[in-house]
């Protein structure tokens, strides 16, 4: 599976289909994929903007099902003529980064504190979903590096038992960029949560998946990119709400919260929302609300 480079070079696509934070909402993703399968054409690109996995349910089974759906759809697209592996790109979001760090917990200076932070920020359902035990992880964190290594190795073995999960989670990249031969400033960069205007893109890390404080204030090209797209709006204490996409002159945030948006981006950076997808439960809630209004 492609994805060994930090930055995905998209070349000169006809269109980019951008999918923001999924957070394990497999029902929304499946509905989106149904439409996208009909709309996607040779020469297009698909970019998943990180936070594909998440904390939607305590069991983590939604995340397992989401990764399976990502793999299924990838196989479906790859079976079409003139579609290449590099046409589908997966970016690292906060949830993927937390999961990556969890598997390296033995190297943390304060493993117990780090583990508790990770568990409270989305890792707990994933640990459960892959057949491990949170209490065992906590005990290992108190016992030291060797015990932690045994625990994280068990997690790795559990991931390996799910076909395709390890390659997919290993293929995620930091950002994606277009390379049209336009005047400087008209190309597009896609990230999960943010971008630093002063640090070279190749050297960026934390800001890309945890976000920065200046994203909404960017009003000029950054690193030569005149369109900056992110898939997740970092937030605290807001729960799962509905957000409308925010498309400005330079920046665009596609995060829809309880709504999964599908955006299509043209060579000129113009963005249109091609579809919006809600869970079955949310649709039922809306129907009940309309009936009782």
Beta strands, then each sheet from edge to edge (+ up, - down):
strand 1: 7-9
strand 2: 16-19
strand 3: 45-48
strand 4: 88-90
strand 5: 175-177
strand 6: 187-191
strand 7: 225-230
strand 8: 246-247
strand 9: 251-253
strand 10: 260-265
strand 11: 271-277
sheet 1: 1+ 5+ 6- 7- 9- 8+
sheet 2: 4+ 3+ 2+ 10- 11+
end
